[in-house]
């Protein structure tokens, strides 16, 4: 996807995607442009399953902004799995939340699995997050900034596990 998507505060109920051997899975599989924006949409219920770079809303995003989005459904994958975004290179993720369960192996987060640059701001997670390595209530792996975030969900993992961030 390359552009602006404004959900106008609508919800998508019961979205089911089951592509367990495919990468970049979510409502939007891959966002490639720094001017792209996904905003004002919620995913209610449903189940998103993929392999790597799996998110409820976006599987993988090179650049761009995510604002006013949420997920309440189940998200499953292997590496870089998040309730909102699986793998995010740069940009802002703001005013987002996840209440659904997120499962993976490495780089698993309630909001973002892996974020390399940019910022996560005004975000929270109340869903259970489980994985093996680099597992966090907000982000599994992060090299950027986080501001005004919290997690009350259970976080389960073996190595690099944190209530907010698994590995920084």
C-alpha positions as protocol buffer text, in pm:
chain_id: "A"
residue {
  index: 1
  type: UNK
  ca { x: 0 y: 0 z: 0 }
}
residue {
  index: 2
  type: UNK
  ca { x: 120 y: 348 z: -81 }
}
residue {
  index: 3
  type: UNK
  ca { x: -101 y: 639 z: 20 }
}
residue {
  index: 4
  type: UNK
  ca { x: -343 y: 754 z: 289 }
}
residue {
  index: 5
  type: UNK
  ca { x: -612 y: 534 z: 437 }
}
residue {
  index: 6
  type: UNK
  ca { x: -862 y: 705 z: 666 }
}
residue {
  index: 7
  type: UNK
  ca { x: -1109 y: 460 z: 818 }
}
residue {
  index: 8
  type: UNK
  ca { x: -1329 y: 749 z: 936 }
}
residue {
  index: 9
  type: UNK
  ca { x: -1349 y: 580 z: 1280 }
}
residue {
  index: 10
  type: UNK
  ca { x: -1517 y: 270 z: 1137 }
}
residue {
  index: 11
  type: UNK
  ca { x: -1446 y: -82 z: 1259 }
}
residue {
  index: 12
  type: UNK
  ca { x: -1376 y: -402 z: 1072 }
}
residue {
  index: 13
  type: UNK
  ca { x: -1540 y: -691 z: 1256 }
}
residue {
  index: 14
  type: UNK
  ca { x: -1420 y: -1051 z: 1239 }
}
residue {
  index: 15
  type: UNK
  ca { x: -1140 y: -1021 z: 985 }
}
residue {
  index: 16
  type: UNK
  ca { x: -979 y: -1365 z: 939 }
}
residue {
  index: 17
  type: UNK
  ca { x: -652 y: -1414 z: 750 }
}
residue {
  index: 18
  type: UNK
  ca { x: -482 y: -1754 z: 770 }
}
residue {
  index: 19
  type: UNK
  ca { x: -159 y: -1756 z: 567 }
}
residue {
  index: 20
  type: UNK
  ca { x: 83 y: -1926 z: 805 }
}
residue {
  index: 21
  type: UNK
  ca { x: 364 y: -1967 z: 549 }
}
residue {
  index: 22
  type: UNK
  ca { x: 342 y: -1610 z: 410 }
}
residue {
  index: 23
  type: UNK
  ca { x: 529 y: -1296 z: 525 }
}
residue {
  index: 24
  type: UNK
  ca { x: 389 y: -942 z: 560 }
}
residue {
  index: 25
  type: UNK
  ca { x: 39 y: -1027 z: 675 }
}
residue {
  index: 26
  type: UNK
  ca { x: -219 y: -787 z: 824 }
}
residue {
  index: 27
  type: UNK
  ca { x: -511 y: -571 z: 715 }
}
residue {
  index: 28
  type: UNK
  ca { x: -235 y: -400 z: 515 }
}
residue {
  index: 29
  type: UNK
  ca { x: 48 y: -641 z: 429 }
}
residue {
  index: 30
  type: UNK
  ca { x: 322 y: -394 z: 337 }
}
residue {
  index: 31
  type: UNK
  ca { x: 346 y: -14 z: 353 }
}
residue {
  index: 32
  type: UNK
  ca { x: 641 y: 119 z: 154 }
}
residue {
  index: 33
  type: UNK
  ca { x: 623 y: 499 z: 140 }
}
residue {
  index: 34
  type: UNK
  ca { x: 722 y: 749 z: 407 }
}
residue {
  index: 35
  type: UNK
  ca { x: 421 y: 965 z: 314 }
}
residue {
  index: 36
  type: UNK
  ca { x: 177 y: 680 z: 380 }
}
residue {
  index: 37
  type: UNK
  ca { x: -71 y: 707 z: 666 }
}
residue {
  index: 38
  type: UNK
  ca { x: -312 y: 459 z: 819 }
}
residue {
  index: 39
  type: UNK
  ca { x: -557 y: 624 z: 1058 }
}
residue {
  index: 40
  type: UNK
  ca { x: -892 y: 608 z: 1234 }
}
residue {
  index: 41
  type: UNK
  ca { x: -977 y: 238 z: 1204 }
}
residue {
  index: 42
  type: UNK
  ca { x: -1032 y: -48 z: 1449 }
}
residue {
  index: 43
  type: UNK
  ca { x: -1016 y: -425 z: 1412 }
}
residue {
  index: 44
  type: UNK
  ca { x: -1269 y: -601 z: 1634 }
}
residue {
  index: 45
  type: UNK
  ca { x: -1230 y: -974 z: 1694 }
}
residue {
  index: 46
  type: UNK
  ca { x: -1103 y: -1197 z: 1418 }
}
residue {
  index: 47
  type: UNK
  ca { x: -769 y: -1367 z: 1372 }
}
residue {
  index: 48
  type: UNK
  ca { x: -459 y: -1277 z: 1168 }
}
residue {
  index: 49
  type: UNK
  ca { x: -202 y: -1554 z: 1107 }
}
residue {
  index: 50
  type: UNK
  ca { x: 117 y: -1534 z: 904 }
}
residue {
  index: 51
  type: UNK
  ca { x: 485 y: -1624 z: 923 }
}
residue {
  index: 52
  type: UNK
  ca { x: 717 y: -1321 z: 965 }
}
residue {
  index: 53
  type: UNK
  ca { x: 620 y: -951 z: 983 }
}
residue {
  index: 54
  type: UNK
  ca { x: 265 y: -1005 z: 1101 }
}
residue {
  index: 55
  type: UNK
  ca { x: 43 y: -737 z: 1255 }
}
residue {
  index: 56
  type: UNK
  ca { x: -325 y: -686 z: 1315 }
}
residue {
  index: 57
  type: UNK
  ca { x: -329 y: -366 z: 1111 }
}
residue {
  index: 58
  type: UNK
  ca { x: 6 y: -370 z: 922 }
}
residue {
  index: 59
  type: UNK
  ca { x: 243 y: -659 z: 859 }
}
residue {
  index: 60
  type: UNK
  ca { x: 549 y: -454 z: 763 }
}
residue {
  index: 61
  type: UNK
  ca { x: 599 y: -81 z: 721 }
}
residue {
  index: 62
  type: UNK
  ca { x: 911 y: 85 z: 580 }
}
residue {
  index: 63
  type: UNK
  ca { x: 803 y: 436 z: 674 }
}
residue {
  index: 64
  type: UNK
  ca { x: 483 y: 621 z: 743 }
}
residue {
  index: 65
  type: UNK
  ca { x: 249 y: 705 z: 1025 }
}
residue {
  index: 66
  type: UNK
  ca { x: -15 y: 511 z: 1213 }
}
residue {
  index: 67
  type: UNK
  ca { x: -266 y: 712 z: 1416 }
}
residue {
  index: 68
  type: UNK
  ca { x: -584 y: 630 z: 1606 }
}
residue {
  index: 69
  type: UNK
  ca { x: -600 y: 258 z: 1535 }
}
residue {
  index: 70
  type: UNK
  ca { x: -668 y: -45 z: 1752 }
}
residue {
  index: 71
  type: UNK
  ca { x: -692 y: -423 z: 1746 }
}
residue {
  index: 72
  type: UNK
  ca { x: -893 y: -657 z: 1968 }
}
residue {
  index: 73
  type: UNK
  ca { x: -837 y: -981 z: 1772 }
}
residue {
  index: 74
  type: UNK
  ca { x: -580 y: -1262 z: 1780 }
}
residue {
  index: 75
  type: UNK
  ca { x: -247 y: -1216 z: 1597 }
}
residue {
  index: 76
  type: UNK
  ca { x: -18 y: -1516 z: 1533 }
}
residue {
  index: 77
  type: UNK
  ca { x: 318 y: -1540 z: 1358 }
}
residue {
  index: 78
  type: UNK
  ca { x: 679 y: -1643 z: 1397 }
}
residue {
  index: 79
  type: UNK
  ca { x: 915 y: -1344 z: 1389 }
}
residue {
  index: 80
  type: UNK
  ca { x: 827 y: -975 z: 1430 }
}
residue {
  index: 81
  type: UNK
  ca { x: 467 y: -1003 z: 1537 }
}
residue {
  index: 82
  type: UNK
  ca { x: 261 y: -717 z: 1685 }
}
residue {
  index: 83
  type: UNK
  ca { x: -96 y: -638 z: 1775 }
}
residue {
  index: 84
  type: UNK
  ca { x: -81 y: -329 z: 1553 }
}
residue {
  index: 85
  type: UNK
  ca { x: 240 y: -364 z: 1342 }
}
residue {
  index: 86
  type: UNK
  ca { x: 476 y: -658 z: 1299 }
}
residue {
  index: 87
  type: UNK
  ca { x: 786 y: -478 z: 1168 }
}
residue {
  index: 88
  type: UNK
  ca { x: 817 y: -98 z: 1149 }
}
residue {
  index: 89
  type: UNK
  ca { x: 1124 y: 77 z: 1008 }
}
residue {
  index: 90
  type: UNK
  ca { x: 1042 y: 443 z: 1079 }
}
residue {
  index: 91
  type: UNK
  ca { x: 765 y: 694 z: 1141 }
}
residue {
  index: 92
  type: UNK
  ca { x: 519 y: 761 z: 1419 }
}
residue {
  index: 93
  type: UNK
  ca { x: 281 y: 517 z: 1582 }
}
residue {
  index: 94
  type: UNK
  ca { x: 47 y: 722 z: 1802 }
}
residue {
  index: 95
  type: UNK
  ca { x: -284 y: 689 z: 1983 }
}
residue {
  index: 96
  type: UNK
  ca { x: -303 y: 313 z: 1933 }
}
residue {
  index: 97
  type: UNK
  ca { x: -394 y: 15 z: 2148 }
}
residue {
  index: 98
  type: UNK
  ca { x: -422 y: -362 z: 2145 }
}
residue {
  index: 99
  type: UNK
  ca { x: -642 y: -581 z: 2365 }
}
residue {
  index: 100
  type: UNK
  ca { x: -605 y: -901 z: 2162 }
}
residue {
  index: 101
  type: UNK
  ca { x: -368 y: -1192 z: 2220 }
}
residue {
  index: 102
  type: UNK
  ca { x: -36 y: -1181 z: 2029 }
}
residue {
  index: 103
  type: UNK
  ca { x: 171 y: -1499 z: 1978 }
}
residue {
  index: 104
  type: UNK
  ca { x: 505 y: -1550 z: 1807 }
}
residue {
  index: 105
  type: UNK
  ca { x: 865 y: -1661 z: 1855 }
}
residue {
  index: 106
  type: UNK
  ca { x: 1109 y: -1368 z: 1827 }
}
residue {
  index: 107
  type: UNK
  ca { x: 1032 y: -996 z: 1835 }
}
residue {
  index: 108
  type: UNK
  ca { x: 678 y: -1013 z: 1970 }
}
residue {
  index: 109
  type: UNK
  ca { x: 498 y: -706 z: 2107 }
}
residue {
  index: 110
  type: UNK
  ca { x: 149 y: -607 z: 2213 }
}
residue {
  index: 111
  type: UNK
  ca { x: 169 y: -303 z: 1984 }
}
residue {
  index: 112
  type: UNK
  ca { x: 481 y: -350 z: 1763 }
}
residue {
  index: 113
  type: UNK
  ca { x: 701 y: -656 z: 1716 }
}
residue {
  index: 114
  type: UNK
  ca { x: 1012 y: -466 z: 1596 }
}
residue {
  index: 115
  type: UNK
  ca { x: 1058 y: -91 z: 1550 }
}
residue {
  index: 116
  type: UNK
  ca { x: 1390 y: 37 z: 1419 }
}
residue {
  index: 117
  type: UNK
  ca { x: 1335 y: 412 z: 1420 }
}
residue {
  index: 118
  type: UNK
  ca { x: 1060 y: 663 z: 1483 }
}
residue {
  index: 119
  type: UNK
  ca { x: 844 y: 675 z: 1794 }
}
residue {
  index: 120
  type: UNK
  ca { x: 562 y: 493 z: 1970 }
}
residue {
  index: 121
  type: UNK
  ca { x: 351 y: 751 z: 2153 }
}
residue {
  index: 122
  type: UNK
  ca { x: 28 y: 729 z: 2355 }
}
residue {
  index: 123
  type: UNK
  ca { x: -10 y: 354 z: 2327 }
}
residue {
  index: 124
  type: UNK
  ca { x: -121 y: 70 z: 2549 }
}
residue {
  index: 125
  type: UNK
  ca { x: -171 y: -306 z: 2554 }
}
residue {
  index: 126
  type: UNK
  ca { x: -395 y: -517 z: 2777 }
}
residue {
  index: 127
  type: UNK
  ca { x: -378 y: -839 z: 2575 }
}
residue {
  index: 128
  type: UNK
  ca { x: -157 y: -1140 z: 2649 }
}
residue {
  index: 129
  type: UNK
  ca { x: 175 y: -1142 z: 2459 }
}
residue {
  index: 130
  type: UNK
  ca { x: 376 y: -1464 z: 2429 }
}
residue {
  index: 131
  type: UNK
  ca { x: 692 y: -1565 z: 2249 }
}
residue {
  index: 132
  type: UNK
  ca { x: 1037 y: -1703 z: 2316 }
}
residue {
  index: 133
  type: UNK
  ca { x: 1290 y: -1422 z: 2258 }
}
residue {
  index: 134
  type: UNK
  ca { x: 1248 y: -1042 z: 2278 }
}
residue {
  index: 135
  type: UNK
  ca { x: 891 y: -1025 z: 2400 }
}
residue {
  index: 136
  type: UNK
  ca { x: 734 y: -706 z: 2537 }
}
residue {
  index: 137
  type: UNK
  ca { x: 395 y: -569 z: 2634 }
}
residue {
  index: 138
  type: UNK
  ca { x: 440 y: -271 z: 2398 }
}
residue {
  index: 139
  type: UNK
  ca { x: 736 y: -372 z: 2176 }
}
residue {
  index: 140
  type: UNK
  ca { x: 939 y: -689 z: 2139 }
}
residue {
  index: 141
  type: UNK
  ca { x: 1248 y: -512 z: 2002 }
}
residue {
  index: 142
  type: UNK
  ca { x: 1300 y: -137 z: 1980 }
}
residue {
  index: 143
  type: UNK
  ca { x: 1585 y: 96 z: 1888 }
}
residue {
  index: 144
  type: UNK
  ca { x: 1373 y: 411 z: 1893 }
}
residue {
  index: 145
  type: UNK
  ca { x: 1174 y: 618 z: 2143 }
}
residue {
  index: 146
  type: UNK
  ca { x: 860 y: 537 z: 2336 }
}
residue {
  index: 147
  type: UNK
  ca { x: 649 y: 798 z: 2514 }
}
residue {
  index: 148
  type: UNK
  ca { x: 343 y: 773 z: 2735 }
}
residue {
  index: 149
  type: UNK
  ca { x: 282 y: 398 z: 2704 }
}
residue {
  index: 150
  type: UNK
  ca { x: 167 y: 124 z: 2938 }
}
residue {
  index: 151
  type: UNK
  ca { x: 95 y: -246 z: 2947 }
}
residue {
  index: 152
  type: UNK
  ca { x: -129 y: -444 z: 3183 }
}
residue {
  index: 153
  type: UNK
  ca { x: -133 y: -764 z: 2977 }
}
residue {
  index: 154
  type: UNK
  ca { x: 54 y: -1082 z: 3070 }
}
residue {
  index: 155
  type: UNK
  ca { x: 389 y: -1116 z: 2891 }
}
residue {
  index: 156
  type: UNK
  ca { x: 541 y: -1464 z: 2855 }
}
residue {
  index: 157
  type: UNK
  ca { x: 881 y: -1552 z: 2709 }
}
residue {
  index: 158
  type: UNK
  ca { x: 1218 y: -1718 z: 2772 }
}
residue {
  index: 159
  type: UNK
  ca { x: 1478 y: -1451 z: 2693 }
}
residue {
  index: 160
  type: UNK
  ca { x: 1464 y: -1073 z: 2671 }
}
residue {
  index: 161
  type: UNK
  ca { x: 1119 y: -1034 z: 2824 }
}
residue {
  index: 162
  type: UNK
  ca { x: 975 y: -709 z: 2958 }
}
residue {
  index: 163
  type: UNK
  ca { x: 645 y: -562 z: 3067 }
}
residue {
  index: 164
  type: UNK
  ca { x: 694 y: -273 z: 2822 }
}
residue {
  index: 165
  type: UNK
  ca { x: 995 y: -363 z: 2602 }
}
residue {
  index: 166
  type: UNK
  ca { x: 1163 y: -700 z: 2554 }
}
residue {
  index: 167
  type: UNK
  ca { x: 1493 y: -576 z: 2408 }
}
residue {
  index: 168
  type: UNK
  ca { x: 1630 y: -226 z: 2351 }
}
